[in-house]
Amino acid sequence: MRKSVKQARSIVGTSPGRPKHDFYPTPTRAIEALLSVETFPDPILEPACGDGAISKVLVEHFYEVTSSDLIYRGFGNKGSIDFLGEYYKTWNGSIITNPPFRFAQQFAEKSLALGCKKLALLCKLQFLEGIKRTEFLMGSPLKKTLVFRKRLKLCRNGNEQSIKGGGMMAFAWFIWEYDYVGNPTIGWL
């Protein structure tokens, strides 16, 4: 099998031997691009913080950030905090995260149910597809989708050297605002 096919299968989530809890740190340029066009009400929750890639940039931009994850990787609240579980009951600020791809819709639903004011999820562009997901998106306060012009390199365990050239998949920031009513817009980063 060609290396590029193996890489794509690994990212999509169909490769044999895939780890149970994937870890794909968010590239700094992805967060910087988001913050260049969006502001967020404090405090901010990063519920899939991994090694703190998103949280560290937010703190550098003077945001108040709470960080947690299902798997403790040396950053954020110590211990296992399952965002989709019962730990968080409400959140009156913003949520910014790069959720596990297979749980992206559940992260969006939970975030909105918590009452967050603004939500930003970094997801594959194909998050726009699918009958159930489309129904959810159409009924949600999705305000905009910000697509990356240059593909991001999201690498398992943060090993960007494992991918030569550009990334293999298209990503976008999906932005919800609590009281937004209307059709979402599309923009580019």
N, C-alpha and C positions, 0 to 999 in steps of 0.2 A: 504494500500500500504506500502511496506517495506521502511524503512528510506533510504537505499542505493539507491533505485529506485527514491525516491523523490529528493535525492541529485543530482543524475545524471541528472534528468530532469531539475533541477534548473540550473546546469552548462551549459547544452546543449542549454537551452533557450526555453524549451517547458513547463515549469511549469506554472500552473495557478497563476495569481496575480503577475507575474514577473514585477519588476519596469521598467518603460520606459527607463531610463538611467542607465544601469547596472554599478556597480562600483566594480571592482575586482582588488585591489592593487597588484602590482607585488612583490613577495617575494624577499627580499634582496639577497638571495642566487642565484636567477635567473640572476640578473644583475652582481653580482660578478663572476659567472661562465662565462658569456659572456665576461667580461673584462679580464678574465684570459687567453683568447685565441685570442682576437681581439682588435685592436686599431682602432680609428676613427678620421677622419679629423675634426677639429674644424671649425666653431661652430656646436653644436649639438642642434637640435630641438626635443623637446618631446611634441608632439601635443595632447596627451591624458594623461596629467600629473596627473590627480586625486589629490591625497594628496602629490604628489612629490616623491613617492617611487623610481622611476628610476632616476629622476633628482638629488635627494640628493646624491645617490651613485656616479653618474657621477661627480658631483662637488667635492666629496671626492677624486676622482681620477684625479682632476685638469683639468677637461674639462670645456669649456665655454658653458653654457647651457641656452637656451630659452625655457620656459615652458608655455604651454597654455592648455585649455580644453574647451569643450562645456559647461560643468557645473563647475562653480568655487567652489572648495572644500577647499579654504584657502591656496592654493599654486599656484604659477605662476602668469601670467598676470591676473589681475582682470577682471571680465566680461566674457561673453560667446564668445568664438572664435571657430567657426565651421571649423575644418581643411579641410573638404571636400567642404567648400564654397569658396568664392572669397578672403578671407583675405590674404592668402599666395599666392604670384604670382611666386616667385622663392625661392630656397634655395640652397646655394652654399657650404654647409657643409654636415653634416651627420644628419640622422633622426633615432632615437631609440625610440620605443614605444611598448606598449601593447595595440593594438587597440581594440575597441569593436569587439567581434568575428564576428558578422554578417556583419561588414563593413571592414574586414581585406583586402579583395582584393581591395576595393576602396581606402583604405589607401596606399596600395602598389602602385597602379596605379598613384594616386595623387603625392606621394613622388617622383616617377621616373619622372613624367611629370614636377615637379618643378626643376629638374636637380640636385638633391642631389648626392653627390659623393658616399656615402655609406648609406645603409638602413638596419636596423635590426628590424624585427617585431617578437614579441613573439606571437605565434599562436598555436592553437591545431594542433597536428600532422596531423589530417585529412585535414588540409589546402592543402595537396598534392593531395587530391581527387577531383573529379568532372570534367565534360567535359569542361565547360567554364573556370574554374580556371586552369585546366591543360593546356589549350591553352594559357592562359595568362602567366603561369609560363614558358612554353617552349619557348615563344617568348620574355622573359624578361632576364635581366642580373643576374638571380639568380645564385649566386656563390656556396653557401653551405647551408645545413640544419644541425643544431646542436641540436641533440635530447638529452633530459634529461634522464639519466639512472635511476634516482630516480624521481618519479612523483612529480610535484609541487602541493602545496595546494593553489589554487586560490579560495578565499572565498568572497562571496558577502559582500561588505562593510568592507573587511579585517578581518573578524571574524574567525581566524584560529581555534579557540576553537570549532567552529561549526562542524568541521570534525575531527573525531578520526582516527588515523592511517595515511596512505599516501593519496595522491590525487587520484581522480577518473579518470582523463583523462591524456593522454600523450601530452606533450608540447614540442616545439622546437623553437629555434631562427632561423629565415629565414634571410639570409644575401644576399643582392644585392650589387654589385659594378657597378658604372656607365658605365665603359668601358669594363666590363668583357664579354668575348666571350668564349663559350665552355659549356660543360655539368656541372651541379652542382655536388658537392661532398656531402657526408654525414659524419658527425662526431658525437661524443658523449661527453656530459658534465657530 
